Amino acid sequence: MAAAATFGESKARALTLRVKQLEQFQRSLKLLSVEISFNRALLPYAFRAVARQLEPPLDELYGAAAANLLAGDERSAKEIWDSALAEMYPRSSLTLADREIVASLGVSLGVSDQEGQLKQIGLTLQHLEIALETAREQRQRNEKMWRYLGLAGGATLVILLL
């Protein structure tokens, strides 16, 4: 019964964690926008500054991207961003759709000018807002269900085994 209840609790916790990580990613994009537009930081330094202000696993995304850019990695900024995202993704609660939104940011990184990068950040923020609304609705609708389902499933299993 405890295992089923734990399973239900972990599913409910994942819904809450996804919302938190999407909110944190929105915050990170706003910070990145400030670093690029007002501080006029180069991309690796902007990534590093943003990474310092985030919690895991998103700090790892920006930190890995910054480290690879500063190390003189010969890949494009988009390839470095995608690689860092691929490393971070398994430790996150983001869905595949969320990952695609985050990956879309890499399109203009290091390729377009400051204005183009800021426009891409703004577009990504809009997509994230929609994903965040959906995540909040899913959490509200399914969080209790998973908890009760875990408990009920465990109780049913105990009754069947008796």
C-alpha positions as CSV (number, residue, x, y, z in Angstrom):
1,M,0.0,0.0,0.0
2,A,2.9,2.3,0.8
3,A,4.4,1.8,-2.6
4,A,1.2,2.7,-4.4
5,A,0.7,5.8,-2.2
6,T,4.3,6.8,-2.9
7,F,3.7,6.4,-6.6
8,G,0.7,8.6,-6.5
9,E,2.5,11.2,-4.4
10,S,5.4,11.3,-6.8
11,K,3.1,11.8,-9.8
12,A,1.4,14.7,-7.9
13,R,4.8,16.2,-6.9
14,A,5.9,16.1,-10.6
15,L,3.0,18.2,-11.6
16,T,3.9,20.8,-9.0
17,L,7.6,20.7,-9.9
18,R,6.8,21.2,-13.6
19,V,4.9,24.4,-12.8
20,K,7.8,25.6,-10.6
21,Q,10.4,24.9,-13.3
22,L,8.4,26.6,-16.0
23,E,8.0,29.7,-13.7
24,Q,11.8,29.6,-13.0
25,F,12.5,29.3,-16.7
26,Q,10.3,32.4,-17.4
27,R,12.3,34.2,-14.7
28,S,15.6,33.1,-16.3
29,L,14.5,34.4,-19.7
30,K,13.7,37.8,-18.2
31,L,17.1,37.8,-16.5
32,L,18.8,36.9,-19.8
33,S,16.9,39.7,-21.5
34,V,18.2,42.2,-18.9
35,E,21.7,40.9,-19.3
36,I,21.6,41.2,-23.0
37,S,19.8,44.5,-23.4
38,F,20.9,46.6,-20.4
39,N,24.2,45.1,-19.4
40,R,25.1,44.4,-23.0
41,A,26.8,41.2,-21.8
42,L,28.1,38.7,-24.4
43,L,26.2,35.5,-24.5
44,P,28.5,33.3,-22.4
45,Y,28.7,35.9,-19.6
46,A,25.0,36.5,-19.7
47,F,24.4,32.8,-19.4
48,R,26.8,32.6,-16.4
49,A,25.1,35.6,-14.7
50,V,21.7,34.0,-15.1
51,A,22.9,30.6,-13.9
52,R,24.1,32.1,-10.6
53,Q,20.5,33.2,-9.9
54,L,18.7,29.9,-10.6
55,E,18.1,26.7,-8.8
56,P,18.8,23.2,-10.1
57,P,18.3,21.9,-12.7
58,L,18.0,25.1,-14.7
59,D,21.2,26.6,-13.3
60,E,22.9,23.6,-14.9
61,L,21.5,24.4,-18.4
62,Y,22.8,28.0,-18.4
63,G,26.0,27.0,-16.6
64,A,26.9,24.2,-19.1
65,A,26.1,26.5,-22.0
66,A,28.3,29.3,-20.6
67,A,31.1,26.9,-19.9
68,N,31.1,25.4,-23.4
69,L,30.9,28.8,-25.1
70,L,33.8,30.2,-22.9
71,A,35.9,27.1,-23.6
72,G,35.9,27.9,-27.3
73,D,33.8,24.9,-28.2
74,E,33.6,25.0,-32.0
75,R,29.9,24.2,-32.2
76,S,27.3,26.9,-32.8
77,A,25.5,28.5,-29.9
78,K,22.4,26.6,-30.9
79,E,24.2,23.3,-30.8
80,I,25.7,24.1,-27.4
81,W,22.3,25.2,-26.1
82,D,20.6,22.0,-27.4
83,S,23.4,19.9,-25.9
84,A,23.1,21.6,-22.5
85,L,19.3,21.1,-22.7
86,A,19.7,17.4,-23.5
87,E,21.9,17.0,-20.4
88,M,19.5,18.9,-18.1
89,Y,16.2,17.5,-19.4
90,P,16.3,14.0,-17.7
91,R,16.6,15.7,-14.3
92,S,13.8,18.1,-14.9
93,S,10.0,17.7,-14.8
94,L,9.5,19.4,-18.1
95,T,7.4,17.7,-20.8
96,L,8.6,17.1,-24.4
97,A,6.5,20.1,-25.5
98,D,8.2,22.2,-22.8
99,R,11.6,21.1,-24.0
100,E,10.8,22.1,-27.6
101,I,9.8,25.6,-26.4
102,V,13.1,25.9,-24.5
103,A,15.0,24.6,-27.5
104,S,13.4,27.2,-29.8
105,L,15.4,29.8,-27.9
106,G,18.6,28.5,-29.5
107,V,17.5,29.5,-33.0
108,S,18.7,33.0,-32.7
109,L,21.5,32.6,-30.1
110,G,24.8,33.9,-31.4
111,V,23.3,34.3,-34.9
112,S,21.2,37.4,-34.8
113,D,21.9,40.8,-33.3
114,Q,20.8,42.0,-29.9
115,E,17.4,43.0,-31.1
116,G,16.8,39.6,-32.8
117,Q,17.8,37.7,-29.7
118,L,15.5,39.9,-27.5
119,K,12.6,39.2,-29.9
120,Q,13.3,35.4,-29.7
121,I,13.4,35.6,-25.9
122,G,10.1,37.5,-26.0
123,L,8.5,34.8,-28.3
124,T,9.8,32.1,-26.1
125,L,8.3,33.8,-23.1
126,Q,4.9,33.9,-24.8
127,H,5.1,30.2,-25.5
128,L,6.2,29.5,-22.0
129,E,3.2,31.5,-20.6
130,I,0.8,29.3,-22.5
131,A,2.6,26.1,-21.4
132,L,2.6,27.4,-17.8
133,E,-1.2,28.0,-17.9
134,T,-1.7,24.4,-19.2
135,A,0.6,23.1,-16.5
136,R,-1.3,24.9,-13.8
137,E,-4.6,23.6,-15.1
138,Q,-3.2,20.1,-15.2
139,R,-1.8,20.4,-11.7
140,Q,-5.1,21.7,-10.3
141,R,-7.1,19.0,-12.1
142,N,-4.9,16.0,-11.5
143,E,-2.8,16.5,-8.3
144,K,-5.5,15.3,-5.9
145,M,-6.5,12.5,-8.3
146,W,-3.0,11.0,-8.3
147,R,-2.8,11.1,-4.5
148,Y,-6.2,9.5,-4.1
149,L,-5.5,7.0,-6.9
150,G,-2.3,6.0,-5.2
151,L,-4.0,5.4,-1.9
152,A,-7.0,3.7,-3.4
153,G,-4.9,1.5,-5.6
154,G,-2.8,0.4,-2.6
155,A,-5.9,-0.3,-0.6
156,T,-7.4,-2.3,-3.4
157,L,-4.2,-4.3,-3.8
158,V,-4.1,-5.0,0.0
159,I,-7.8,-6.2,-0.1
160,L,-7.1,-8.4,-3.2
161,L,-4.1,-10.0,-1.5
162,L,-6.1,-10.8,1.7
